[in-house]
């Protein structure tokens, strides 16, 4: 049963890239999608976790703020903007690179007992070669190339987030930390929203855009996708995934994460009609194989060999 729940959750997370692209096509901007999605999820998280509101020190609150930026507002602005410019399948595979960047950052920061192995370097090289193949497949499309670079930036931001939030998770638990990340992500958008919007947009546009009479026939599509992203993909799947990790263990459940970009490609082909060139397909395979190679075999700790596992993206 828990394996089935894990598979369903990954399939839902894989469709978030497609759902976001549908919203972008309906006229919403990357920042508007982030605000509504995170606001819906945050309200649900408050209902689940509301006993503690502040962390134990200002330093930890500062770390949570940094996590809200790197794993919240900046990450999703980069990812959503990338989806404006590049196919959803490309973006999902490149964002999948996050564990490859998490490992060296972890080794250089809090996990100084980690040492690099040839497998790590080989996996990183293979994965980054895959990004080059994807970029090369669209060498004539400059906007798509920008989207690929933004997706790469999102992967790096998520790697920073993983290292920033890691020490706090064991102390406070995932429910409180995720709520804090969502809250600080929304708070930071007070500054980022006016800066990230196209010329001529203003803060009041979001309220008007989401009114049914403004959206016309797209109202059902827009709100259906927003509710899916906020309540199902970000809230319900977060709760379900925590149960899956508890029952199956972190190592077994983490293996399902590698199916995420594959499900994105499937649904992007079915819903958006996206196709891959042979060069891009080779690049996607190289990324997936490189990530698995680097994360499974790339790090050895001083007390003995371990397999570094990527954490579940509860935001997806």
KOLVO-258832 format. One record per residue (C-alpha): x, y, z; residue number from 1. Coordinates in steps of 0.25 Angstrom, whole numbers, padded with zeros to 4 digits, m for minus. Layout:
<atoms>
<atom><x>X</x><y>Y</y><z>Z</z><seq>NUM</seq></atom>
...
</atoms>
This chain:
<atoms>
<atom><x>0000</x><y>0000</y><z>0000</z><seq>1</seq></atom>
<atom><x>0011</x><y>0010</y><z>0004</z><seq>2</seq></atom>
<atom><x>0018</x><y>0007</y><z>m0009</z><seq>3</seq></atom>
<atom><x>0006</x><y>0011</y><z>m0017</z><seq>4</seq></atom>
<atom><x>0004</x><y>0024</y><z>m0009</z><seq>5</seq></atom>
<atom><x>0019</x><y>0027</y><z>m0012</z><seq>6</seq></atom>
<atom><x>0016</x><y>0025</y><z>m0027</z><seq>7</seq></atom>
<atom><x>0004</x><y>0033</y><z>m0027</z><seq>8</seq></atom>
<atom><x>0010</x><y>0044</y><z>m0020</z><seq>9</seq></atom>
<atom><x>0022</x><y>0044</y><z>m0029</z><seq>10</seq></atom>
<atom><x>0012</x><y>0044</y><z>m0041</z><seq>11</seq></atom>
<atom><x>0005</x><y>0056</y><z>m0035</z><seq>12</seq></atom>
<atom><x>0018</x><y>0064</y><z>m0033</z><seq>13</seq></atom>
<atom><x>0022</x><y>0061</y><z>m0047</z><seq>14</seq></atom>
<atom><x>0010</x><y>0067</y><z>m0052</z><seq>15</seq></atom>
<atom><x>0012</x><y>0080</y><z>m0045</z><seq>16</seq></atom>
<atom><x>0021</x><y>0085</y><z>m0056</z><seq>17</seq></atom>
<atom><x>0010</x><y>0083</y><z>m0066</z><seq>18</seq></atom>
<atom><x>0000</x><y>0089</y><z>m0057</z><seq>19</seq></atom>
<atom><x>0009</x><y>0102</y><z>m0055</z><seq>20</seq></atom>
<atom><x>0011</x><y>0102</y><z>m0070</z><seq>21</seq></atom>
<atom><x>m0004</x><y>0102</y><z>m0072</z><seq>22</seq></atom>
<atom><x>m0006</x><y>0114</y><z>m0063</z><seq>23</seq></atom>
<atom><x>0005</x><y>0122</y><z>m0070</z><seq>24</seq></atom>
<atom><x>m0002</x><y>0119</y><z>m0083</z><seq>25</seq></atom>
<atom><x>m0015</x><y>0125</y><z>m0076</z><seq>26</seq></atom>
<atom><x>m0008</x><y>0138</y><z>m0073</z><seq>27</seq></atom>
<atom><x>m0003</x><y>0137</y><z>m0059</z><seq>28</seq></atom>
<atom><x>0011</x><y>0141</y><z>m0056</z><seq>29</seq></atom>
<atom><x>0022</x><y>0132</y><z>m0049</z><seq>30</seq></atom>
<atom><x>0020</x><y>0141</y><z>m0036</z><seq>31</seq></atom>
<atom><x>0005</x><y>0140</y><z>m0036</z><seq>32</seq></atom>
<atom><x>0005</x><y>0125</y><z>m0037</z><seq>33</seq></atom>
<atom><x>0015</x><y>0124</y><z>m0026</z><seq>34</seq></atom>
<atom><x>0007</x><y>0134</y><z>m0017</z><seq>35</seq></atom>
<atom><x>m0007</x><y>0127</y><z>m0019</z><seq>36</seq></atom>
<atom><x>m0001</x><y>0113</y><z>m0018</z><seq>37</seq></atom>
<atom><x>0007</x><y>0116</y><z>m0005</z><seq>38</seq></atom>
<atom><x>m0004</x><y>0123</y><z>0001</z><seq>39</seq></atom>
<atom><x>m0014</x><y>0112</y><z>0000</z><seq>40</seq></atom>
<atom><x>m0003</x><y>0102</y><z>0005</z><seq>41</seq></atom>
<atom><x>0001</x><y>0111</y><z>0016</z><seq>42</seq></atom>
<atom><x>m0014</x><y>0112</y><z>0021</z><seq>43</seq></atom>
<atom><x>m0014</x><y>0097</y><z>0021</z><seq>44</seq></atom>
<atom><x>m0001</x><y>0095</y><z>0028</z><seq>45</seq></atom>
<atom><x>m0005</x><y>0105</y><z>0039</z><seq>46</seq></atom>
<atom><x>m0017</x><y>0096</y><z>0042</z><seq>47</seq></atom>
<atom><x>m0008</x><y>0084</y><z>0043</z><seq>48</seq></atom>
<atom><x>0004</x><y>0091</y><z>0051</z><seq>49</seq></atom>
<atom><x>0000</x><y>0103</y><z>0059</z><seq>50</seq></atom>
<atom><x>0005</x><y>0101</y><z>0074</z><seq>51</seq></atom>
<atom><x>0019</x><y>0107</y><z>0072</z><seq>52</seq></atom>
<atom><x>0020</x><y>0120</y><z>0063</z><seq>53</seq></atom>
<atom><x>0035</x><y>0125</y><z>0066</z><seq>54</seq></atom>
<atom><x>0048</x><y>0117</y><z>0067</z><seq>55</seq></atom>
<atom><x>0056</x><y>0117</y><z>0079</z><seq>56</seq></atom>
<atom><x>0066</x><y>0128</y><z>0074</z><seq>57</seq></atom>
<atom><x>0067</x><y>0140</y><z>0065</z><seq>58</seq></atom>
<atom><x>0079</x><y>0132</y><z>0058</z><seq>59</seq></atom>
<atom><x>0069</x><y>0120</y><z>0055</z><seq>60</seq></atom>
<atom><x>0059</x><y>0130</y><z>0050</z><seq>61</seq></atom>
<atom><x>0069</x><y>0136</y><z>0041</z><seq>62</seq></atom>
<atom><x>0072</x><y>0122</y><z>0036</z><seq>63</seq></atom>
<atom><x>0058</x><y>0119</y><z>0033</z><seq>64</seq></atom>
<atom><x>0057</x><y>0132</y><z>0026</z><seq>65</seq></atom>
<atom><x>0068</x><y>0128</y><z>0017</z><seq>66</seq></atom>
<atom><x>0061</x><y>0115</y><z>0015</z><seq>67</seq></atom>
<atom><x>0049</x><y>0122</y><z>0011</z><seq>68</seq></atom>
<atom><x>0057</x><y>0130</y><z>0000</z><seq>69</seq></atom>
<atom><x>0065</x><y>0118</y><z>m0006</z><seq>70</seq></atom>
<atom><x>0054</x><y>0107</y><z>m0005</z><seq>71</seq></atom>
<atom><x>0042</x><y>0116</y><z>m0006</z><seq>72</seq></atom>
<atom><x>0041</x><y>0129</y><z>m0013</z><seq>73</seq></atom>
<atom><x>0054</x><y>0130</y><z>m0021</z><seq>74</seq></atom>
<atom><x>0053</x><y>0115</y><z>m0025</z><seq>75</seq></atom>
<atom><x>0039</x><y>0115</y><z>m0030</z><seq>76</seq></atom>
<atom><x>0041</x><y>0129</y><z>m0037</z><seq>77</seq></atom>
<atom><x>0053</x><y>0122</y><z>m0045</z><seq>78</seq></atom>
<atom><x>0046</x><y>0109</y><z>m0047</z><seq>79</seq></atom>
<atom><x>0033</x><y>0116</y><z>m0052</z><seq>80</seq></atom>
<atom><x>0040</x><y>0126</y><z>m0061</z><seq>81</seq></atom>
<atom><x>0048</x><y>0114</y><z>m0067</z><seq>82</seq></atom>
<atom><x>0035</x><y>0108</y><z>m0070</z><seq>83</seq></atom>
<atom><x>0030</x><y>0120</y><z>m0077</z><seq>84</seq></atom>
<atom><x>0042</x><y>0119</y><z>m0087</z><seq>85</seq></atom>
<atom><x>0046</x><y>0104</y><z>m0088</z><seq>86</seq></atom>
<atom><x>0038</x><y>0091</y><z>m0089</z><seq>87</seq></atom>
<atom><x>0033</x><y>0085</y><z>m0076</z><seq>88</seq></atom>
<atom><x>0040</x><y>0072</y><z>m0078</z><seq>89</seq></atom>
<atom><x>0054</x><y>0079</y><z>m0080</z><seq>90</seq></atom>
<atom><x>0051</x><y>0087</y><z>m0067</z><seq>91</seq></atom>
<atom><x>0048</x><y>0075</y><z>m0059</z><seq>92</seq></atom>
<atom><x>0060</x><y>0067</y><z>m0063</z><seq>93</seq></atom>
<atom><x>0069</x><y>0079</y><z>m0060</z><seq>94</seq></atom>
<atom><x>0063</x><y>0082</y><z>m0046</z><seq>95</seq></atom>
<atom><x>0066</x><y>0068</y><z>m0043</z><seq>96</seq></atom>
<atom><x>0080</x><y>0072</y><z>m0043</z><seq>97</seq></atom>
<atom><x>0078</x><y>0077</y><z>m0029</z><seq>98</seq></atom>
<atom><x>0084</x><y>0065</y><z>m0021</z><seq>99</seq></atom>
<atom><x>0097</x><y>0066</y><z>m0029</z><seq>100</seq></atom>
<atom><x>0099</x><y>0080</y><z>m0024</z><seq>101</seq></atom>
<atom><x>0094</x><y>0077</y><z>m0010</z><seq>102</seq></atom>
<atom><x>0105</x><y>0067</y><z>m0008</z><seq>103</seq></atom>
<atom><x>0118</x><y>0076</y><z>m0010</z><seq>104</seq></atom>
<atom><x>0111</x><y>0087</y><z>m0003</z><seq>105</seq></atom>
<atom><x>0108</x><y>0078</y><z>0009</z><seq>106</seq></atom>
<atom><x>0123</x><y>0073</y><z>0009</z><seq>107</seq></atom>
<atom><x>0128</x><y>0087</y><z>0009</z><seq>108</seq></atom>
<atom><x>0119</x><y>0092</y><z>0020</z><seq>109</seq></atom>
<atom><x>0112</x><y>0084</y><z>0031</z><seq>110</seq></atom>
<atom><x>0116</x><y>0070</y><z>0027</z><seq>111</seq></atom>
<atom><x>0131</x><y>0072</y><z>0027</z><seq>112</seq></atom>
<atom><x>0133</x><y>0057</y><z>0030</z><seq>113</seq></atom>
<atom><x>0129</x><y>0054</y><z>0015</z><seq>114</seq></atom>
<atom><x>0139</x><y>0052</y><z>0005</z><seq>115</seq></atom>
<atom><x>0138</x><y>0052</y><z>m0010</z><seq>116</seq></atom>
<atom><x>0140</x><y>0040</y><z>m0019</z><seq>117</seq></atom>
<atom><x>0142</x><y>0038</y><z>m0033</z><seq>118</seq></atom>
<atom><x>0127</x><y>0033</y><z>m0035</z><seq>119</seq></atom>
<atom><x>0123</x><y>0047</y><z>m0030</z><seq>120</seq></atom>
<atom><x>0131</x><y>0054</y><z>m0040</z><seq>121</seq></atom>
<atom><x>0127</x><y>0045</y><z>m0051</z><seq>122</seq></atom>
<atom><x>0113</x><y>0046</y><z>m0048</z><seq>123</seq></atom>
<atom><x>0113</x><y>0061</y><z>m0047</z><seq>124</seq></atom>
<atom><x>0120</x><y>0062</y><z>m0061</z><seq>125</seq></atom>
<atom><x>0110</x><y>0052</y><z>m0067</z><seq>126</seq></atom>
<atom><x>0098</x><y>0060</y><z>m0062</z><seq>127</seq></atom>
<atom><x>0104</x><y>0074</y><z>m0066</z><seq>128</seq></atom>
<atom><x>0107</x><y>0068</y><z>m0080</z><seq>129</seq></atom>
<atom><x>0093</x><y>0064</y><z>m0081</z><seq>130</seq></atom>
<atom><x>0089</x><y>0079</y><z>m0078</z><seq>131</seq></atom>
<atom><x>0099</x><y>0083</y><z>m0090</z><seq>132</seq></atom>
<atom><x>0092</x><y>0073</y><z>m0099</z><seq>133</seq></atom>
<atom><x>0078</x><y>0079</y><z>m0095</z><seq>134</seq></atom>
<atom><x>0083</x><y>0093</y><z>m0098</z><seq>135</seq></atom>
<atom><x>0090</x><y>0089</y><z>m0111</z><seq>136</seq></atom>
<atom><x>0077</x><y>0083</y><z>m0116</z><seq>137</seq></atom>
<atom><x>0071</x><y>0097</y><z>m0115</z><seq>138</seq></atom>
<atom><x>0083</x><y>0105</y><z>m0119</z><seq>139</seq></atom>
<atom><x>0074</x><y>0114</y><z>m0128</z><seq>140</seq></atom>
<atom><x>0064</x><y>0117</y><z>m0118</z><seq>141</seq></atom>
<atom><x>0070</x><y>0127</y><z>m0108</z><seq>142</seq></atom>
<atom><x>0058</x><y>0129</y><z>m0099</z><seq>143</seq></atom>
<atom><x>0058</x><y>0114</y><z>m0097</z><seq>144</seq></atom>
<atom><x>0073</x><y>0114</y><z>m0094</z><seq>145</seq></atom>
<atom><x>0070</x><y>0125</y><z>m0083</z><seq>146</seq></atom>
<atom><x>0059</x><y>0115</y><z>m0078</z><seq>147</seq></atom>
<atom><x>0069</x><y>0104</y><z>m0077</z><seq>148</seq></atom>
<atom><x>0079</x><y>0113</y><z>m0069</z><seq>149</seq></atom>
<atom><x>0068</x><y>0117</y><z>m0060</z><seq>150</seq></atom>
<atom><x>0064</x><y>0103</y><z>m0057</z><seq>151</seq></atom>
<atom><x>0079</x><y>0100</y><z>m0054</z><seq>152</seq></atom>
<atom><x>0079</x><y>0112</y><z>m0044</z><seq>153</seq></atom>
<atom><x>0066</x><y>0106</y><z>m0038</z><seq>154</seq></atom>
<atom><x>0074</x><y>0093</y><z>m0036</z><seq>155</seq></atom>
<atom><x>0085</x><y>0101</y><z>m0029</z><seq>156</seq></atom>
<atom><x>0076</x><y>0108</y><z>m0020</z><seq>157</seq></atom>
<atom><x>0069</x><y>0096</y><z>m0016</z><seq>158</seq></atom>
<atom><x>0083</x><y>0090</y><z>m0012</z><seq>159</seq></atom>
<atom><x>0086</x><y>0102</y><z>m0004</z><seq>160</seq></atom>
<atom><x>0072</x><y>0101</y><z>0003</z><seq>161</seq></atom>
<atom><x>0075</x><y>0086</y><z>0006</z><seq>162</seq></atom>
<atom><x>0087</x><y>0090</y><z>0014</z><seq>163</seq></atom>
<atom><x>0082</x><y>0102</y><z>0021</z><seq>164</seq></atom>
<atom><x>0069</x><y>0095</y><z>0026</z><seq>165</seq></atom>
<atom><x>0076</x><y>0082</y><z>0029</z><seq>166</seq></atom>
<atom><x>0081</x><y>0085</y><z>0043</z><seq>167</seq></atom>
<atom><x>0067</x><y>0091</y><z>0047</z><seq>168</seq></atom>
<atom><x>0059</x><y>0079</y><z>0043</z><seq>169</seq></atom>
<atom><x>0064</x><y>0069</y><z>0053</z><seq>170</seq></atom>
<atom><x>0061</x><y>0080</y><z>0064</z><seq>171</seq></atom>
<atom><x>0047</x><y>0085</y><z>0060</z><seq>172</seq></atom>
<atom><x>0041</x><y>0074</y><z>0051</z><seq>173</seq></atom>
<atom><x>0037</x><y>0075</y><z>0036</z><seq>174</seq></atom>
<atom><x>0023</x><y>0081</y><z>0039</z><seq>175</seq></atom>
<atom><x>0027</x><y>0093</y><z>0046</z><seq>176</seq></atom>
<atom><x>0039</x><y>0095</y><z>0037</z><seq>177</seq></atom>
<atom><x>0031</x><y>0094</y><z>0024</z><seq>178</seq></atom>
<atom><x>0021</x><y>0104</y><z>0030</z><seq>179</seq></atom>
<atom><x>0032</x><y>0114</y><z>0033</z><seq>180</seq></atom>
<atom><x>0038</x><y>0112</y><z>0019</z><seq>181</seq></atom>
<atom><x>0025</x><y>0115</y><z>0013</z><seq>182</seq></atom>
<atom><x>0022</x><y>0127</y><z>0022</z><seq>183</seq></atom>
<atom><x>0035</x><y>0133</y><z>0019</z><seq>184</seq></atom>
<atom><x>0034</x><y>0130</y><z>0005</z><seq>185</seq></atom>
<atom><x>0021</x><y>0138</y><z>0004</z><seq>186</seq></atom>
<atom><x>0027</x><y>0149</y><z>0013</z><seq>187</seq></atom>
<atom><x>0039</x><y>0151</y><z>0003</z><seq>188</seq></atom>
<atom><x>0029</x><y>0152</y><z>m0008</z><seq>189</seq></atom>
<atom><x>0025</x><y>0166</y><z>m0003</z><seq>190</seq></atom>
<atom><x>0038</x><y>0171</y><z>m0008</z><seq>191</seq></atom>
<atom><x>0040</x><y>0161</y><z>m0020</z><seq>192</seq></atom>
<atom><x>0026</x><y>0162</y><z>m0026</z><seq>193</seq></atom>
<atom><x>0027</x><y>0176</y><z>m0031</z><seq>194</seq></atom>
<atom><x>0041</x><y>0174</y><z>m0036</z><seq>195</seq></atom>
<atom><x>0038</x><y>0161</y><z>m0043</z><seq>196</seq></atom>
<atom><x>0025</x><y>0165</y><z>m0050</z><seq>197</seq></atom>
<atom><x>0026</x><y>0170</y><z>m0065</z><seq>198</seq></atom>
<atom><x>0025</x><y>0185</y><z>m0068</z><seq>199</seq></atom>
<atom><x>0011</x><y>0190</y><z>m0066</z><seq>200</seq></atom>
<atom><x>0007</x><y>0180</y><z>m0055</z><seq>201</seq></atom>
<atom><x>0004</x><y>0185</y><z>m0041</z><seq>202</seq></atom>
<atom><x>0001</x><y>0178</y><z>m0028</z><seq>203</seq></atom>
<atom><x>m0014</x><y>0179</y><z>m0030</z><seq>204</seq></atom>
<atom><x>m0014</x><y>0172</y><z>m0043</z><seq>205</seq></atom>
<atom><x>m0014</x><y>0158</y><z>m0036</z><seq>206</seq></atom>
<atom><x>m0027</x><y>0160</y><z>m0029</z><seq>207</seq></atom>
<atom><x>m0034</x><y>0165</y><z>m0042</z><seq>208</seq></atom>
<atom><x>m0028</x><y>0154</y><z>m0050</z><seq>209</seq></atom>
<atom><x>m0033</x><y>0143</y><z>m0041</z><seq>210</seq></atom>
<atom><x>m0047</x><y>0148</y><z>m0042</z><seq>211</seq></atom>
<atom><x>m0056</x><y>0139</y><z>m0050</z><seq>212</seq></atom>
<atom><x>m0062</x><y>0150</y><z>m0059</z><seq>213</seq></atom>
<atom><x>m0047</x><y>0154</y><z>m0062</z><seq>214</seq></atom>
<atom><x>m0043</x><y>0140</y><z>m0066</z><seq>215</seq></atom>
<atom><x>m0056</x><y>0137</y><z>m0074</z><seq>216</seq></atom>
<atom><x>m0056</x><y>0123</y><z>m0079</z><seq>217</seq></atom>
<atom><x>m0042</x><y>0120</y><z>m0073</z><seq>218</seq></atom>
<atom><x>m0047</x><y>0122</y><z>m0058</z><seq>219</seq></atom>
<atom><x>m0049</x><y>0107</y><z>m0056</z><seq>220</seq></atom>
<atom><x>m0036</x><y>0103</y><z>m0062</z><seq>221</seq></atom>
<atom><x>m0028</x><y>0113</y><z>m0054</z><seq>222</seq></atom>
<atom><x>m0035</x><y>0111</y><z>m0041</z><seq>223</seq></atom>
<atom><x>m0035</x><y>0096</y><z>m0043</z><seq>224</seq></atom>
<atom><x>m0020</x><y>0096</y><z>m0045</z><seq>225</seq></atom>
<atom><x>m0017</x><y>0106</y><z>m0034</z><seq>226</seq></atom>
<atom><x>m0025</x><y>0097</y><z>m0024</z><seq>227</seq></atom>
<atom><x>m0017</x><y>0085</y><z>m0029</z><seq>228</seq></atom>
<atom><x>m0004</x><y>0091</y><z>m0027</z><seq>229</seq></atom>
<atom><x>m0007</x><y>0097</y><z>m0014</z><seq>230</seq></atom>
<atom><x>m0016</x><y>0087</y><z>m0007</z><seq>231</seq></atom>
<atom><x>m0012</x><y>0074</y><z>m0013</z><seq>232</seq></atom>
<atom><x>0002</x><y>0075</y><z>m0018</z><seq>233</seq></atom>
<atom><x>0008</x><y>0084</y><z>m0007</z><seq>234</seq></atom>
<atom><x>m0001</x><y>0080</y><z>0005</z><seq>235</seq></atom>
<atom><x>m0007</x><y>0066</y><z>0003</z><seq>236</seq></atom>
<atom><x>0005</x><y>0060</y><z>m0003</z><seq>237</seq></atom>
<atom><x>0014</x><y>0066</y><z>0007</z><seq>238</seq></atom>
<atom><x>0006</x><y>0059</y><z>0018</z><seq>239</seq></atom>
<atom><x>0005</x><y>0046</y><z>0010</z><seq>240</seq></atom>
<atom><x>0020</x><y>0046</y><z>0007</z><seq>241</seq></atom>
<atom><x>0023</x><y>0048</y><z>0022</z><seq>242</seq></atom>
<atom><x>0015</x><y>0035</y><z>0025</z><seq>243</seq></atom>
<atom><x>0022</x><y>0028</y><z>0013</z><seq>244</seq></atom>
<atom><x>0036</x><y>0032</y><z>0018</z><seq>245</seq></atom>
<atom><x>0032</x><y>0027</y><z>0032</z><seq>246</seq></atom>
<atom><x>0027</x><y>0014</y><z>0027</z><seq>247</seq></atom>
<atom><x>0037</x><y>0010</y><z>0016</z><seq>248</seq></atom>
<atom><x>0049</x><y>0018</y><z>0021</z><seq>249</seq></atom>
<atom><x>0057</x><y>0029</y><z>0015</z><seq>250</seq></atom>
<atom><x>0065</x><y>0020</y><z>0006</z><seq>251</seq></atom>
<atom><x>0054</x><y>0012</y><z>m0001</z><seq>252</seq></atom>
<atom><x>0045</x><y>0024</y><z>m0002</z><seq>253</seq></atom>
<atom><x>0056</x><y>0033</y><z>m0008</z><seq>254</seq></atom>
<atom><x>0057</x><y>0024</y><z>m0020</z><seq>255</seq></atom>
<atom><x>0043</x><y>0028</y><z>m0024</z><seq>256</seq></atom>
<atom><x>0048</x><y>0042</y><z>m0026</z><seq>257</seq></atom>
<atom><x>0055</x><y>0038</y><z>m0039</z><seq>258</seq></atom>
<atom><x>0042</x><y>0035</y><z>m0045</z><seq>259</seq></atom>
<atom><x>0038</x><y>0050</y><z>m0044</z><seq>260</seq></atom>
<atom><x>0044</x><y>0055</y><z>m0057</z><seq>261</seq></atom>
<atom><x>0039</x><y>0043</y><z>m0065</z><seq>262</seq></atom>
<atom><x>0024</x><y>0046</y><z>m0060</z><seq>263</seq></atom>
<atom><x>0026</x><y>0060</y><z>m0064</z><seq>264</seq></atom>
<atom><x>0030</x><y>0056</y><z>m0078</z><seq>265</seq></atom>
<atom><x>0018</x><y>0046</y><z>m0079</z><seq>266</seq></atom>
<atom><x>0008</x><y>0057</y><z>m0075</z><seq>267</seq></atom>
<atom><x>0014</x><y>0068</y><z>m0083</z><seq>268</seq></atom>
<atom><x>0013</x><y>0059</y><z>m0096</z><seq>269</seq></atom>
<atom><x>m0001</x><y>0056</y><z>m0093</z><seq>270</seq></atom>
<atom><x>m0006</x><y>0069</y><z>m0088</z><seq>271</seq></atom>
<atom><x>0003</x><y>0080</y><z>m0095</z><seq>272</seq></atom>
<atom><x>0007</x><y>0072</y><z>m0107</z><seq>273</seq></atom>
<atom><x>0022</x><y>0074</y><z>m0104</z><seq>274</seq></atom>
<atom><x>0032</x><y>0065</y><z>m0111</z><seq>275</seq></atom>
<atom><x>0047</x><y>0063</y><z>m0109</z><seq>276</seq></atom>
<atom><x>0058</x><y>0063</y><z>m0120</z><seq>277</seq></atom>
<atom><x>0068</x><y>0051</y><z>m0120</z><seq>278</seq></atom>
<atom><x>0079</x><y>0060</y><z>m0115</z><seq>279</seq></atom>
<atom><x>0070</x><y>0065</y><z>m0103</z><seq>280</seq></atom>
<atom><x>0065</x><y>0051</y><z>m0100</z><seq>281</seq></atom>
<atom><x>0080</x><y>0047</y><z>m0099</z><seq>282</seq></atom>
<atom><x>0082</x><y>0059</y><z>m0090</z><seq>283</seq></atom>
<atom><x>0071</x><y>0055</y><z>m0081</z><seq>284</seq></atom>
<atom><x>0076</x><y>0041</y><z>m0079</z><seq>285</seq></atom>
<atom><x>0090</x><y>0046</y><z>m0076</z><seq>286</seq></atom>
<atom><x>0084</x><y>0055</y><z>m0065</z><seq>287</seq></atom>
<atom><x>0076</x><y>0044</y><z>m0059</z><seq>288</seq></atom>
<atom><x>0087</x><y>0034</y><z>m0059</z><seq>289</seq></atom>
<atom><x>0098</x><y>0044</y><z>m0054</z><seq>290</seq></atom>
<atom><x>0089</x><y>0048</y><z>m0043</z><seq>291</seq></atom>
<atom><x>0087</x><y>0034</y><z>m0038</z><seq>292</seq></atom>
<atom><x>0101</x><y>0031</y><z>m0040</z><seq>293</seq></atom>
<atom><x>0106</x><y>0043</y><z>m0032</z><seq>294</seq></atom>
<atom><x>0096</x><y>0042</y><z>m0021</z><seq>295</seq></atom>
<atom><x>0097</x><y>0026</y><z>m0019</z><seq>296</seq></atom>
<atom><x>0112</x><y>0025</y><z>m0020</z><seq>297</seq></atom>
<atom><x>0118</x><y>0039</y><z>m0019</z><seq>298</seq></atom>
<atom><x>0120</x><y>0041</y><z>m0004</z><seq>299</seq></atom>
<atom><x>0127</x><y>0033</y><z>0007</z><seq>300</seq></atom>
<atom><x>0126</x><y>0038</y><z>0021</z><seq>301</seq></atom>
<atom><x>0138</x><y>0036</y><z>0031</z><seq>302</seq></atom>
<atom><x>0130</x><y>0026</y><z>0039</z><seq>303</seq></atom>
<atom><x>0127</x><y>0017</y><z>0027</z><seq>304</seq></atom>
<atom><x>0121</x><y>0017</y><z>0013</z><seq>305</seq></atom>
<atom><x>0107</x><y>0022</y><z>0012</z><seq>306</seq></atom>
<atom><x>0098</x><y>0025</y><z>0001</z><seq>307</seq></atom>
<atom><x>0094</x><y>0040</y><z>0001</z><seq>308</seq></atom>
<atom><x>0079</x><y>0041</y><z>m0002</z><seq>309</seq></atom>
<atom><x>0072</x><y>0053</y><z>m0007</z><seq>310</seq></atom>
<atom><x>0061</x><y>0058</y><z>0001</z><seq>311</seq></atom>
<atom><x>0046</x><y>0058</y><z>m0004</z><seq>312</seq></atom>
<atom><x>0042</x><y>0072</y><z>m0010</z><seq>313</seq></atom>
<atom><x>0030</x><y>0074</y><z>m0001</z><seq>314</seq></atom>
<atom><x>0028</x><y>0087</y><z>m0009</z><seq>315</seq></atom>
<atom><x>0026</x><y>0080</y><z>m0022</z><seq>316</seq></atom>
</atoms>
